[in-house]
C-alpha cells in the first residue's frame, strides 16, 4: 500500500514563504512543487481544460514518479450534468493523455444539486477506458444507495472519501482497489487547518481499509494550510507504518 499525498493545485500566491521561497518565480513553481511532493490534483482543468501541449509540458517538467490527478471539466459535470458524456469525455482524454505516465485518476466532482441517477452515472463511466482510473464525488445525499455502489464497483470507479470540518461527509465505501480522499477544510486554528487528531483519524481509516494504493489531496489551500497539513498527515502515516510519498521538510502542524 502506497499513500500518495499532495494538494489540490499548486499555483497559490500565499504559499510564498510556506512552500515557495520568495526568489522562486511563478513559472518555476511546478518544478519546485514536484520536488517537494510526488502528486498533485489539478483543479484548473475544471474551469478550463489545459491544452494537450500544456499537459505534455507538465510531463516534461516533472520527475518520472510524479502523478497528476485531474478534475474533470465543469462542462461535463455541471453544464451537461453527465448527460451525453461521450464527446466531453473524449475531449478531456485527448488533452490529459498528454501527461503520459504522469496521469493519475480523473476526478468527477458532481454538483450538489444533482440527484442520484445510476443509469446516468453508468453511461458516463462507460466512456472511460479501463486503463484510466476515475473517482466520483457526489454531493447530494440521494447518492448513498446500494445501486450507486454497484455501478461504481462494476466500472471499477472509486467513491471519493470527502472530509469537511474534520468529519466524513461521504460513506467510506471501497468500490475498487484504491482510495481517493479529499480533505476540504479542517476545524483547527487558524482556519482552515486540520488538527492532529482529525488527521490521525484519517490515517487510521486508510490503514484499516483493504490494502491498496491511496491518493490523498488537501484542498484547504488558504494560507498554506494544505501544505502544512499534508506534511503532518504524511508523517503520521509513516509513523503508523505506511509507505508514503515525499512531502516537503516543513514543521508539522500543532
C-alpha positions as a Python dict, from the first residue, in 0.01 Angstrom:
ca = {
    (1, 'X'): (0, 0, 0),
    (2, 'X'): (135, 338, -105),
    (3, 'X'): (-27, 660, 15),
    (4, 'X'): (27, 943, -234),
    (5, 'X'): (-7, 1276, -56),
    (6, 'X'): (-43, 1612, -225),
    (7, 'X'): (-255, 1923, -260),
    (8, 'X'): (-535, 2041, -487),
    (9, 'X'): (-336, 2270, -714),
    (10, 'X'): (0, 2439, -678),
    (11, 'X'): (-48, 2797, -804),
    (12, 'X'): (-126, 2990, -486),
    (13, 'X'): (49, 3319, -422),
    (14, 'X'): (0, 3294, -45),
    (15, 'X'): (222, 2984, -49),
    (16, 'X'): (525, 3208, -85),
    (17, 'X'): (721, 3166, 233),
    (18, 'X'): (544, 2835, 305),
    (19, 'X'): (634, 2613, 9),
    (20, 'X'): (789, 2857, -237),
    (21, 'X'): (1089, 3071, -143),
    (22, 'X'): (1032, 3437, -239),
    (23, 'X'): (1303, 3420, -505),
    (24, 'X'): (1141, 3130, -697),
    (25, 'X'): (949, 3273, -997),
    (26, 'X'): (591, 3166, -1062),
    (27, 'X'): (696, 2995, -1388),
    (28, 'X'): (910, 2755, -1182),
    (29, 'X'): (654, 2669, -915),
    (30, 'X'): (555, 2337, -1075),
    (31, 'X'): (914, 2212, -1077),
    (32, 'X'): (960, 2326, -715),
    (33, 'X'): (630, 2163, -613),
    (34, 'X'): (722, 1835, -786),
    (35, 'X'): (1049, 1817, -594),
    (36, 'X'): (855, 1856, -267),
    (37, 'X'): (552, 1637, -347),
    (38, 'X'): (506, 1335, -573),
    (39, 'X'): (145, 1411, -670),
    (40, 'X'): (-97, 1698, -729),
    (41, 'X'): (-464, 1730, -812),
    (42, 'X'): (-510, 1977, -1099),
    (43, 'X'): (-825, 2177, -1030),
    (44, 'X'): (-772, 2432, -1306),
    (45, 'X'): (-895, 2178, -1561),
    (46, 'X'): (-1241, 2210, -1403),
    (47, 'X'): (-1264, 2572, -1520),
    (48, 'X'): (-1064, 2546, -1841),
    (49, 'X'): (-922, 2229, -1991),
    (50, 'X'): (-547, 2253, -2042),
    (51, 'X'): (-427, 2201, -2397),
    (52, 'X'): (-259, 1875, -2487),
    (53, 'X'): (63, 2075, -2531),
    (54, 'X'): (32, 2208, -2175),
    (55, 'X'): (-11, 1854, -2043),
    (56, 'X'): (291, 1738, -2240),
    (57, 'X'): (483, 2029, -2085),
    (58, 'X'): (378, 1922, -1735),
    (59, 'X'): (505, 1573, -1808),
    (60, 'X'): (837, 1706, -1930),
    (61, 'X'): (880, 1939, -1632),
    (62, 'X'): (816, 1679, -1360),
    (63, 'X'): (1010, 1372, -1241),
    (64, 'X'): (920, 1022, -1354),
    (65, 'X'): (740, 929, -1032),
    (66, 'X'): (512, 1234, -1034),
    (67, 'X'): (136, 1176, -1062),
    (68, 'X'): (-124, 1433, -1173),
    (69, 'X'): (-487, 1370, -1083),
    (70, 'X'): (-719, 1581, -1300),
    (71, 'X'): (-1052, 1731, -1201),
    (72, 'X'): (-1283, 1687, -1500),
    (73, 'X'): (-1423, 1990, -1680),
    (74, 'X'): (-1733, 2153, -1535),
    (75, 'X'): (-1881, 2127, -1885),
    (76, 'X'): (-1916, 1752, -1829),
    (77, 'X'): (-2020, 1758, -1463),
    (78, 'X'): (-2203, 2090, -1414),
    (79, 'X'): (-2323, 2207, -1757),
    (80, 'X'): (-2410, 1871, -1915),
    (81, 'X'): (-2466, 1719, -1569),
    (82, 'X'): (-2326, 1387, -1702),
    (83, 'X'): (-2571, 1379, -1995),
    (84, 'X'): (-2435, 1295, -2342),
    (85, 'X'): (-2090, 1230, -2194),
    (86, 'X'): (-1911, 1076, -2494),
    (87, 'X'): (-1785, 1397, -2656),
    (88, 'X'): (-1674, 1581, -2339),
    (89, 'X'): (-1500, 1269, -2207),
    (90, 'X'): (-1325, 1217, -2541),
    (91, 'X'): (-1209, 1580, -2542),
    (92, 'X'): (-1089, 1554, -2182),
    (93, 'X'): (-892, 1238, -2251),
    (94, 'X'): (-743, 1380, -2571),
    (95, 'X'): (-592, 1660, -2361),
    (96, 'X'): (-487, 1485, -2041),
    (97, 'X'): (-336, 1178, -2202),
    (98, 'X'): (-59, 1419, -2299),
    (99, 'X'): (58, 1359, -1942),
    (100, 'X'): (155, 1006, -2043),
    (101, 'X'): (260, 801, -1740),
    (102, 'X'): (215, 1106, -1514),
    (103, 'X'): (-164, 1080, -1548),
    (104, 'X'): (-339, 971, -1230),
    (105, 'X'): (-712, 944, -1157),
    (106, 'X'): (-977, 1161, -1320),
    (107, 'X'): (-1200, 1327, -1059),
    (108, 'X'): (-1569, 1375, -1133),
    (109, 'X'): (-1699, 1619, -872),
    (110, 'X'): (-2075, 1638, -915),
    (111, 'X'): (-2293, 1946, -848),
    (112, 'X'): (-2458, 1949, -504),
    (113, 'X'): (-2798, 1983, -676),
    (114, 'X'): (-2752, 1673, -894),
    (115, 'X'): (-2961, 1390, -755),
    (116, 'X'): (-2865, 1026, -791),
    (117, 'X'): (-2915, 868, -1131),
    (118, 'X'): (-2748, 525, -1160),
    (119, 'X'): (-2806, 496, -1535),
    (120, 'X'): (-2660, 842, -1599),
    (121, 'X'): (-2352, 762, -1391),
    (122, 'X'): (-2304, 426, -1560),
    (123, 'X'): (-2332, 582, -1905),
    (124, 'X'): (-2064, 836, -1816),
    (125, 'X'): (-1824, 588, -1660),
    (126, 'X'): (-1861, 360, -1962),
    (127, 'X'): (-1692, 631, -2173),
    (128, 'X'): (-1363, 597, -1986),
    (129, 'X'): (-1120, 323, -2090),
    (130, 'X'): (-1034, 62, -1829),
    (131, 'X'): (-678, 194, -1819),
    (132, 'X'): (-795, 529, -1670),
    (133, 'X'): (-882, 549, -1303),
    (134, 'X'): (-1195, 751, -1222),
    (135, 'X'): (-1304, 885, -883),
    (136, 'X'): (-1657, 1019, -831),
    (137, 'X'): (-1750, 1278, -568),
    (138, 'X'): (-2131, 1312, -541),
    (139, 'X'): (-2256, 1589, -315),
    (140, 'X'): (-2623, 1504, -272),
    (141, 'X'): (-2735, 1253, -9),
    (142, 'X'): (-2953, 1066, -260),
    (143, 'X'): (-2638, 902, -400),
    (144, 'X'): (-2573, 688, -93),
    (145, 'X'): (-2753, 374, -212),
    (146, 'X'): (-2659, 19, -290),
    (147, 'X'): (-2746, 73, -656),
    (148, 'X'): (-2489, 351, -688),
    (149, 'X'): (-2238, 137, -505),
    (150, 'X'): (-2297, -142, -756),
    (151, 'X'): (-2243, 92, -1053),
    (152, 'X'): (-1913, 214, -911),
    (153, 'X'): (-1797, -140, -845),
    (154, 'X'): (-1897, -265, -1189),
    (155, 'X'): (-1698, 18, -1353),
    (156, 'X'): (-1402, -9, -1111),
    (157, 'X'): (-1452, 355, -1012),
    (158, 'X'): (-1379, 491, -665),
    (159, 'X'): (-1622, 679, -448),
    (160, 'X'): (-1432, 982, -320),
    (161, 'X'): (-1394, 985, 55),
    (162, 'X'): (-1455, 1351, 138),
    (163, 'X'): (-1400, 1544, 460),
    (164, 'X'): (-1531, 1884, 557),
    (165, 'X'): (-1499, 2040, 901),
    (166, 'X'): (-1287, 1744, 1015),
    (167, 'X'): (-1556, 1481, 958),
    (168, 'X'): (-1651, 1246, 674),
    (169, 'X'): (-1931, 1378, 452),
    (170, 'X'): (-1949, 1066, 233),
    (171, 'X'): (-1979, 695, 305),
    (172, 'X'): (-1645, 516, 328),
    (173, 'X'): (-1723, 265, 55),
    (174, 'X'): (-1444, 62, -106),
    (175, 'X'): (-1570, 16, -461),
    (176, 'X'): (-1233, -55, -624),
    (177, 'X'): (-878, -148, -527),
    (178, 'X'): (-767, 208, -446),
    (179, 'X'): (-892, 504, -241),
    (180, 'X'): (-927, 873, -327),
    (181, 'X'): (-952, 1105, -25),
    (182, 'X'): (-1018, 1481, -43),
    (183, 'X'): (-983, 1699, 267),
    (184, 'X'): (-1162, 2028, 211),
    (185, 'X'): (-1141, 2217, 540),
    (186, 'X'): (-1050, 2141, 899),
    (187, 'X'): (-1169, 2291, 1227),
    (188, 'X'): (-834, 2370, 1386),
    (189, 'X'): (-696, 2719, 1436),
    (190, 'X'): (-601, 2904, 1229),
    (191, 'X'): (-871, 2808, 979),
    (192, 'X'): (-886, 2607, 758),
    (193, 'X'): (-618, 2385, 920),
    (194, 'X'): (-677, 2030, 1038),
    (195, 'X'): (-582, 1925, 1390),
    (196, 'X'): (-352, 1632, 1450),
    (197, 'X'): (-632, 1419, 1595),
    (198, 'X'): (-851, 1466, 1287),
    (199, 'X'): (-563, 1373, 1057),
    (200, 'X'): (-475, 1070, 1268),
    (201, 'X'): (-834, 955, 1230),
    (202, 'X'): (-796, 956, 852),
    (203, 'X'): (-467, 768, 875),
    (204, 'X'): (-645, 500, 1078),
    (205, 'X'): (-934, 479, 829),
    (206, 'X'): (-696, 430, 537),
    (207, 'X'): (-487, 170, 716),
    (208, 'X'): (-795, -15, 841),
    (209, 'X'): (-938, -45, 490),
    (210, 'X'): (-845, -321, 247),
    (211, 'X'): (-488, -299, 109),
    (212, 'X'): (-441, -81, -196),
    (213, 'X'): (-298, 250, -309),
    (214, 'X'): (-445, 575, -182),
    (215, 'X'): (-450, 928, -321),
    (216, 'X'): (-486, 1198, -54),
    (217, 'X'): (-533, 1561, -154),
    (218, 'X'): (-571, 1866, 70),
    (219, 'X'): (-782, 2144, -82),
    (220, 'X'): (-769, 2379, 220),
    (221, 'X'): (-518, 2594, 34),
    (222, 'X'): (-566, 2926, 215),
    (223, 'X'): (-252, 3047, 386),
    (224, 'X'): (-63, 2730, 301),
    (225, 'X'): (-278, 2516, 533),
    (226, 'X'): (-292, 2239, 271),
    (227, 'X'): (87, 2217, 254),
    (228, 'X'): (137, 2208, 629),
    (229, 'X'): (-146, 1960, 685),
    (230, 'X'): (-13, 1732, 411),
    (231, 'X'): (324, 1725, 588),
    (232, 'X'): (164, 1641, 922),
    (233, 'X'): (-58, 1373, 769),
    (234, 'X'): (233, 1211, 586),
    (235, 'X'): (447, 1195, 897),
    (236, 'X'): (164, 1045, 1099),
    (237, 'X'): (102, 784, 829),
    (238, 'X'): (472, 694, 819),
    (239, 'X'): (473, 668, 1195),
    (240, 'X'): (187, 419, 1167),
    (241, 'X'): (393, 205, 930),
    (242, 'X'): (256, 318, 593),
    (243, 'X'): (461, 379, 280),
    (244, 'X'): (408, 746, 190),
    (245, 'X'): (533, 954, -100),
    (246, 'X'): (759, 1254, -37),
    (247, 'X'): (648, 1575, 131),
    (248, 'X'): (848, 1892, 194),
    (249, 'X'): (1066, 1926, 502),
    (250, 'X'): (847, 2167, 698),
    (251, 'X'): (742, 2192, 1063),
    (252, 'X'): (434, 1984, 1142),
    (253, 'X'): (108, 2147, 1250),
    (254, 'X'): (22, 2163, 1619),
}
